[in-house]
Amino acid sequence: MVRNVAAEMADLDPEDFHLLSGVEHGMRFSEWVSREKLPEFSRLTQEEVDYRLDRMLDLEFLERKTIQYEGVQLTFAGYDALALHAFAERDTVEGFGSPLGVGKESDVYEVQSFRPMALKFHREGYTQFREVHRGRDYTSDKEHTSWQYTARKAAEREYDALETLYPDVNVPRPVDQNRHAIVMERIDGVELSRAELEPEQASGVLDLVLREMATAYDAGYVHADISEYNVFVSEDGVTLFDWPQATPSDHENARELLARDVGNIVGYFQQKYPSDVPDVDESAIADAVASGSFGSVTEF
């Protein structure tokens, strides 16, 4: 988890954000931005750049490397600061709370808006950039692609999916998006992986998940990474979250991805609740989900 930078935001000046934005702009062209280019990119004087650069390096919002030239780049803390600054200027976020979840490719915090919300920072590409760059199709057309671009595109894709699916599908309500960050509804419930269902409840909960997947497919998306770790269970039903890899239903691989999702979620229930979810025809279930005719796993 990248450190929480919210407490340091009040001490930053507009010129600090000018410098961070200038480095962000320069990273569109090079992984390390030449110090000589910073006055041009940030529209600050050389003297102002020198002063602000030392501040940002001390705060670890930037890091420096000497190669053939002296270069700097944003850290994720600096990128977080830029996104939080944008949310604050829009009055989207008024206060910052405790962590809600830490994953391999994201950090989620509670934030205060007009009511408690969740703020998700995408981290794709920061520690395993080369693998992510090869594996994600939304970076494949970029000759130079930074982790910054990769994380931002993941956030944009997830936000677009949530806007399309909500409220017809039980997903978190999207509120705002900037750079690699999304503000969304905070969901109350228990992650399916940690839920202890009564055995006779299991097939009914599985039906709910598959019906949400069917509605999402009809609305235009397949989740493409569904598992027990991105489904919340509550008294009100189920909520499907974590959609950065969502794939349009008309994509050439959509049916294959849907079948994999069905296999993943059905397999989990079969393993944990074998008495209530016996062997079923997963291929037929996937066909029914895709066609919108799915009713219950008991039919298969």
C-alpha positions as CSV (number, residue, x, y, z in Angstrom):
1,M,0.0,0.0,0.0
2,V,1.3,3.5,-0.9
3,R,1.3,5.8,2.1
4,N,-1.7,8.0,2.8
5,V,-0.8,11.5,1.6
6,A,-4.0,13.2,2.7
7,A,-2.4,14.7,5.9
8,E,0.2,16.5,3.8
9,M,-2.2,18.1,1.3
10,A,-2.9,21.2,3.4
11,D,0.8,22.1,3.4
12,L,1.2,22.1,-0.4
13,D,1.1,25.4,-2.4
14,P,-0.3,25.9,-5.9
15,E,3.2,26.0,-7.2
16,D,3.9,22.5,-5.8
17,F,1.0,21.2,-7.9
18,H,2.3,23.1,-10.9
19,L,5.5,21.2,-10.6
20,L,3.9,17.8,-10.1
21,S,1.6,18.5,-13.1
22,G,4.6,19.4,-15.1
23,V,6.4,16.2,-14.3
24,E,3.2,14.3,-15.1
25,H,3.1,16.0,-18.5
26,G,6.7,15.1,-19.2
27,M,6.1,11.5,-18.3
28,R,3.9,11.2,-21.4
29,F,7.1,11.3,-23.4
30,S,9.8,9.8,-21.2
31,E,9.9,7.6,-18.1
32,W,12.3,10.1,-16.5
33,V,11.7,13.8,-17.1
34,S,14.8,15.9,-17.6
35,R,15.3,18.5,-14.9
36,E,16.1,21.0,-17.7
37,K,12.6,20.6,-19.1
38,L,10.8,21.3,-15.8
39,P,10.5,25.1,-16.2
40,E,8.9,24.6,-19.6
41,F,6.5,21.8,-18.5
42,S,5.5,23.4,-15.1
43,R,5.5,27.1,-16.3
44,L,7.6,28.0,-13.3
45,T,10.9,29.9,-13.2
46,Q,14.1,27.9,-12.8
47,E,14.5,29.3,-9.2
48,E,10.9,28.2,-8.3
49,V,11.5,24.8,-9.9
50,D,14.7,24.3,-7.8
51,Y,12.9,25.2,-4.6
52,R,9.7,23.2,-5.3
53,L,11.7,20.2,-6.5
54,D,13.6,19.9,-3.2
55,R,10.3,20.0,-1.3
56,M,8.7,17.3,-3.5
57,L,11.7,15.1,-3.3
58,D,11.8,15.4,0.5
59,L,8.1,14.5,0.6
60,E,8.8,11.6,-1.7
61,F,6.2,12.9,-4.2
62,L,9.0,12.7,-6.8
63,E,12.0,10.6,-7.2
64,R,15.3,11.4,-8.9
65,K,17.7,9.4,-11.0
66,T,20.9,10.4,-12.8
67,I,21.4,8.6,-16.1
68,Q,22.8,10.5,-19.1
69,Y,20.9,13.4,-17.5
70,E,19.3,14.3,-14.2
71,G,15.7,13.0,-14.4
72,V,12.7,13.0,-12.1
73,Q,9.4,11.1,-12.1
74,L,6.2,11.0,-10.1
75,T,5.9,8.5,-7.3
76,F,2.4,7.1,-6.7
77,A,2.3,9.4,-3.6
78,G,2.7,12.4,-6.0
79,Y,0.1,11.0,-8.3
80,D,-2.3,10.5,-5.4
81,A,-1.7,14.1,-4.4
82,L,-2.7,15.3,-7.9
83,A,-5.9,13.3,-7.9
84,L,-6.9,14.3,-4.4
85,H,-6.2,18.0,-5.3
86,A,-8.6,17.6,-8.3
87,F,-11.3,16.0,-6.1
88,A,-11.0,18.7,-3.5
89,E,-11.3,21.5,-6.1
90,R,-14.5,19.8,-7.4
91,D,-15.8,19.4,-3.8
92,T,-16.0,15.7,-4.4
93,V,-14.0,14.8,-1.4
94,E,-14.1,16.8,1.9
95,G,-12.3,14.4,4.3
96,F,-10.1,11.4,4.2
97,G,-10.5,8.3,6.4
98,S,-9.1,4.9,7.1
99,P,-8.1,2.1,4.6
100,L,-11.0,-0.1,3.5
101,G,-8.9,-2.6,1.5
102,V,-5.5,-3.2,0.0
103,G,-5.0,-5.3,-3.1
104,K,-2.3,-6.2,-5.5
105,E,-3.5,-3.5,-8.0
106,S,-5.4,-1.0,-5.8
107,D,-5.8,0.7,-2.5
108,V,-9.2,1.7,-1.2
109,Y,-9.9,4.3,1.5
110,E,-13.0,5.7,3.1
111,V,-13.6,9.4,2.3
112,Q,-16.2,11.9,3.3
113,S,-18.3,13.5,0.6
114,F,-22.0,14.4,1.0
115,R,-21.9,11.0,2.8
116,P,-19.2,8.4,3.4
117,M,-17.8,7.1,0.1
118,A,-15.0,4.9,-1.1
119,L,-11.9,6.2,-2.9
120,K,-10.0,3.7,-5.0
121,F,-6.5,4.4,-6.2
122,H,-5.5,2.1,-9.1
123,R,-1.9,0.8,-8.8
124,E,-1.6,-1.2,-12.0
125,G,1.8,-1.1,-13.5
126,Y,3.9,0.4,-10.7
127,T,5.7,-2.7,-9.5
128,Q,5.0,-5.1,-12.4
129,F,4.8,-2.7,-15.3
130,R,6.2,-4.8,-18.0
131,E,3.9,-7.7,-17.3
132,V,0.8,-5.4,-17.1
133,H,1.9,-3.6,-20.3
134,R,2.0,-6.9,-22.2
135,G,-1.2,-8.2,-20.8
136,R,-3.6,-5.3,-20.9
137,D,-5.1,-4.4,-24.3
138,Y,-5.6,-0.7,-23.4
139,T,-1.9,-0.1,-23.4
140,S,-1.0,-2.1,-26.5
141,D,-1.1,0.8,-28.9
142,K,1.3,3.0,-26.9
143,E,5.0,3.0,-27.9
144,H,5.9,4.6,-24.6
145,T,3.6,3.7,-21.8
146,S,4.2,4.7,-18.2
147,W,2.7,3.1,-15.1
148,Q,0.9,6.4,-14.7
149,Y,-0.9,5.9,-18.0
150,T,-1.6,2.3,-17.2
151,A,-3.2,3.1,-13.9
152,R,-5.2,6.0,-15.3
153,K,-6.6,3.8,-18.2
154,A,-7.6,1.1,-15.7
155,A,-9.5,3.7,-13.6
156,E,-11.2,5.2,-16.7
157,R,-12.2,1.7,-17.9
158,E,-13.7,0.8,-14.5
159,Y,-15.5,4.1,-14.2
160,D,-17.0,3.8,-17.7
161,A,-18.2,0.3,-16.9
162,L,-19.8,1.4,-13.6
163,E,-21.5,4.3,-15.3
164,T,-22.9,2.0,-17.9
165,L,-24.0,-0.8,-15.5
166,Y,-25.4,1.3,-12.6
167,P,-28.2,1.1,-11.4
168,D,-29.4,-1.9,-13.5
169,V,-26.6,-4.1,-12.1
170,N,-25.7,-4.1,-8.4
171,V,-22.4,-2.4,-8.7
172,P,-21.0,0.5,-6.6
173,R,-22.5,3.8,-7.7
174,P,-19.8,5.9,-9.5
175,V,-19.4,9.4,-8.3
176,D,-16.2,10.9,-9.8
177,Q,-13.0,9.9,-11.5
178,N,-9.6,11.7,-11.9
179,R,-6.4,10.2,-13.2
180,H,-6.0,6.8,-11.5
181,A,-8.6,7.4,-8.8
182,I,-12.3,6.7,-8.5
183,V,-14.8,7.9,-5.9
184,M,-17.7,5.6,-5.6
185,E,-20.4,4.5,-3.2
186,R,-19.2,2.6,-0.2
187,I,-20.7,-0.8,-0.1
188,D,-21.7,-2.5,3.2
189,G,-21.5,-6.2,3.2
190,V,-19.1,-9.1,3.6
191,E,-16.7,-10.3,0.9
192,L,-18.0,-13.6,-0.5
193,S,-14.7,-15.3,0.4
194,R,-15.3,-14.5,4.0
195,A,-19.0,-15.0,4.1
196,E,-20.2,-18.1,6.0
197,L,-23.5,-19.0,4.3
198,E,-25.8,-21.7,5.5
199,P,-25.4,-24.6,3.1
200,E,-29.1,-24.3,2.0
201,Q,-28.5,-20.7,1.1
202,A,-25.5,-21.2,-1.2
203,S,-27.3,-22.0,-4.5
204,G,-29.6,-19.1,-4.0
205,V,-26.7,-16.7,-3.5
206,L,-24.9,-18.2,-6.6
207,D,-28.1,-17.6,-8.6
208,L,-28.0,-13.9,-7.5
209,V,-24.4,-13.6,-8.7
210,L,-25.1,-15.2,-12.0
211,R,-28.2,-13.1,-12.6
212,E,-26.2,-9.9,-12.0
213,M,-23.6,-11.3,-14.5
214,A,-26.4,-11.9,-17.0
215,T,-27.8,-8.4,-16.6
216,A,-24.3,-6.9,-17.0
217,Y,-23.7,-8.9,-20.1
218,D,-27.0,-7.7,-21.6
219,A,-26.0,-4.1,-20.6
220,G,-22.8,-4.4,-22.5
221,Y,-20.0,-5.8,-20.2
222,V,-18.5,-9.1,-19.0
223,H,-16.6,-8.7,-15.7
224,A,-13.7,-10.9,-16.9
225,D,-12.3,-11.5,-13.5
226,I,-15.2,-12.6,-11.3
227,S,-14.3,-14.5,-8.1
228,E,-15.2,-14.8,-4.5
229,Y,-12.9,-11.8,-3.8
230,N,-15.0,-9.2,-5.8
231,V,-18.5,-10.0,-4.7
232,F,-20.1,-8.5,-1.6
233,V,-22.9,-10.3,0.2
234,S,-25.4,-8.5,2.4
235,E,-29.0,-8.8,3.5
236,D,-30.0,-6.8,0.4
237,G,-28.4,-9.2,-2.0
238,V,-25.0,-9.2,-3.8
239,T,-22.8,-6.5,-5.3
240,L,-20.2,-7.1,-8.0
241,F,-17.2,-4.8,-7.7
242,D,-13.7,-4.3,-9.2
243,W,-14.3,-3.8,-12.9
244,P,-11.1,-2.4,-14.4
245,Q,-10.7,-5.4,-16.7
246,A,-14.3,-5.3,-17.9
247,T,-14.7,-6.3,-21.5
248,P,-17.5,-5.2,-23.9
249,S,-20.0,-7.9,-24.6
250,D,-19.4,-7.5,-28.3
251,H,-15.7,-8.2,-28.0
252,E,-14.5,-11.2,-29.9
253,N,-13.4,-12.9,-26.6
254,A,-16.4,-11.9,-24.5
255,R,-18.1,-15.3,-24.5
256,E,-14.8,-17.0,-23.6
257,L,-14.3,-14.6,-20.7
258,L,-17.9,-15.0,-19.6
259,A,-17.5,-18.8,-19.6
260,R,-14.4,-18.4,-17.5
261,D,-16.2,-16.2,-15.0
262,V,-19.0,-18.7,-14.8
263,G,-16.5,-21.5,-14.2
264,N,-14.7,-19.5,-11.5
265,I,-17.8,-18.6,-9.5
266,V,-19.6,-21.9,-9.8
267,G,-16.4,-23.8,-9.0
268,Y,-16.0,-21.8,-5.8
269,F,-19.5,-22.6,-4.6
270,Q,-19.1,-26.3,-5.5
271,Q,-15.9,-26.5,-3.5
272,K,-17.2,-24.6,-0.4
273,Y,-20.8,-25.8,-0.5
274,P,-20.8,-29.2,-2.2
275,S,-24.1,-30.3,-0.6
276,D,-26.1,-27.4,-2.1
277,V,-24.3,-26.9,-5.4
278,P,-23.7,-30.3,-7.0
279,D,-22.1,-30.8,-10.4
280,V,-23.7,-28.7,-13.1
281,D,-23.3,-28.0,-16.8
282,E,-21.2,-24.8,-16.7
283,S,-21.2,-24.4,-20.5
284,A,-25.0,-24.4,-20.5
285,I,-25.1,-22.0,-17.6
286,A,-22.7,-19.6,-19.5
287,D,-25.0,-19.9,-22.6
288,A,-28.0,-19.1,-20.5
289,V,-26.3,-16.1,-18.9
290,A,-25.3,-14.7,-22.3
291,S,-28.7,-15.2,-23.7
292,G,-30.5,-13.6,-20.7
293,S,-32.4,-16.8,-20.1
294,F,-30.7,-17.9,-16.9
295,G,-33.0,-18.7,-13.9
296,S,-31.3,-20.9,-11.4
297,V,-28.4,-23.4,-11.2
298,T,-31.0,-26.0,-10.2
299,E,-32.1,-26.1,-13.8
300,F,-28.6,-27.3,-15.0
